């Protein structure tokens, strides 16, 4: 998977990959469900025939850095 740290948005797959790299047991499906249920504050779902997930990198990073006590470098180093 190619990760582009400068992109302002992320995919559920990218979020799951980053979280797994720091030891969180998760999946893209779980990320989608968490966003849909309002459990994750870093993204939204837009309801179409196929839902579209917008995950905002800045919000994800702020959330992850607070929840997991890792540096921004650690957040991306394992998946670069």
C-alpha positions as a Python dict, from the first residue, in 0.01 Angstrom:
ca = {
    (1, 'X'): (0, 0, 0),
    (2, 'X'): (131, 342, -92),
    (3, 'X'): (79, 599, 181),
    (4, 'X'): (97, 968, 97),
    (5, 'X'): (142, 1161, 424),
    (6, 'X'): (73, 1496, 257),
    (7, 'X'): (-273, 1403, 129),
    (8, 'X'): (-544, 1577, 338),
    (9, 'X'): (-768, 1269, 338),
    (10, 'X'): (-714, 901, 403),
    (11, 'X'): (-886, 576, 316),
    (12, 'X'): (-1022, 335, 579),
    (13, 'X'): (-757, 90, 458),
    (14, 'X'): (-478, 341, 522),
    (15, 'X'): (-609, 419, 872),
    (16, 'X'): (-631, 47, 953),
    (17, 'X'): (-276, -13, 825),
    (18, 'X'): (-135, 269, 1038),
    (19, 'X'): (-322, 157, 1350),
    (20, 'X'): (-215, -205, 1303),
    (21, 'X'): (146, -87, 1271),
    (22, 'X'): (128, 53, 1625),
    (23, 'X'): (-38, -258, 1766),
    (24, 'X'): (-410, -185, 1737),
    (25, 'X'): (-617, -485, 1626),
    (26, 'X'): (-846, -333, 1364),
    (27, 'X'): (-955, -352, 1002),
    (28, 'X'): (-1087, -122, 732),
    (29, 'X'): (-1435, -265, 796),
    (30, 'X'): (-1410, -177, 1164),
    (31, 'X'): (-1293, 175, 1078),
    (32, 'X'): (-1591, 219, 842),
    (33, 'X'): (-1835, 97, 1106),
    (34, 'X'): (-1682, 317, 1375),
    (35, 'X'): (-1716, 623, 1154),
    (36, 'X'): (-2073, 528, 1057),
    (37, 'X'): (-2166, 491, 1425),
    (38, 'X'): (-2001, 819, 1524),
    (39, 'X'): (-1739, 642, 1739),
    (40, 'X'): (-1439, 787, 1553),
    (41, 'X'): (-1420, 1168, 1537),
    (42, 'X'): (-1182, 1184, 1241),
    (43, 'X'): (-1415, 1104, 954),
    (44, 'X'): (-1762, 1120, 808),
    (45, 'X'): (-1974, 895, 591),
    (46, 'X'): (-2170, 1030, 298),
    (47, 'X'): (-2464, 805, 219),
    (48, 'X'): (-2494, 708, -147),
    (49, 'X'): (-2578, 370, -300),
    (50, 'X'): (-2220, 290, -195),
    (51, 'X'): (-2123, 495, 113),
    (52, 'X'): (-1826, 729, 78),
    (53, 'X'): (-1594, 774, 375),
    (54, 'X'): (-1399, 1097, 416),
    (55, 'X'): (-1127, 1061, 675),
    (56, 'X'): (-940, 1378, 754),
    (57, 'X'): (-569, 1320, 810),
    (58, 'X'): (-528, 1615, 1050),
    (59, 'X'): (-816, 1491, 1268),
    (60, 'X'): (-694, 1130, 1255),
    (61, 'X'): (-341, 1232, 1354),
    (62, 'X'): (-462, 1445, 1645),
    (63, 'X'): (-685, 1161, 1768),
    (64, 'X'): (-417, 892, 1730),
    (65, 'X'): (-143, 1101, 1892),
    (66, 'X'): (-368, 1165, 2193),
    (67, 'X'): (-500, 809, 2227),
    (68, 'X'): (-182, 610, 2171),
    (69, 'X'): (102, 830, 2302),
    (70, 'X'): (310, 792, 1987),
    (71, 'X'): (493, 1059, 1793),
    (72, 'X'): (390, 1156, 1442),
    (73, 'X'): (707, 988, 1314),
    (74, 'X'): (616, 665, 1495),
    (75, 'X'): (266, 683, 1351),
    (76, 'X'): (400, 667, 996),
    (77, 'X'): (742, 501, 1030),
    (78, 'X'): (619, 142, 1031),
    (79, 'X'): (415, 185, 713),
    (80, 'X'): (639, 410, 503),
}
